[in-house]
Amino acid sequence: MNKDRYVLTKCPECGTEHRVHKIKVMRFPIKCTSCGARFLTLEANDESNTHSE
């Protein structure tokens, strides 16, 4: 039921896919389990940090 809360994202360093929680990902960077790189998703890594929905 809560599948819409999770988003699939790829690590920019090694390309490993991660299934991450959409809300958590907006606030915290993901740590890649394969290469150990920290990165933000494309949704969260927006240049404008304004929520104008």
N, C-alpha and C positions, 0 to 999 in steps of 0.2 A: 504493500500500500504506500509506503514511503519512498518509492523508487524515484519520485520526482525531486526529492530532497538531495539526491546524490548526483554528482556530475562527474563525467569521465574526463580526465585531463592528462596531458602528456608532459613528461619531464623534458625541458629544452636541452638538457645536457646529453642524456642517453636515449630518450624516446620511450622510456618505460611508462605504461599507462597506469594511472592511479584513480581509484574510485573514492572520491572525497565528498564530504558533507558541504553542501552549497553555502550554508550560513557560516560555518567555521572557516571556510576558505576565504571568505571576504575579510576576515580579521587576521588570520595567521597564515604564514607561508607554509607550504608543504615540504617535508623532508623526504627526498627520494630514497626509497629503500635499496635501490640498486647502486647508485653512484654517490649518494649522500649529499647531493646538491639541494640547496633550499631555493624554492621558487614560488611565485604567486601565479594563480590561474589568470587567464586572459581577461575574465570577467572582473576579477578583483584588481588586476593590474592596469586599470584605466587611468589615462593621464589626468582627467578631471575627476577629482574626488568628491563630486557633488551628486547627490541622489535626487535627480529631477525626473522621477517616473510619473 
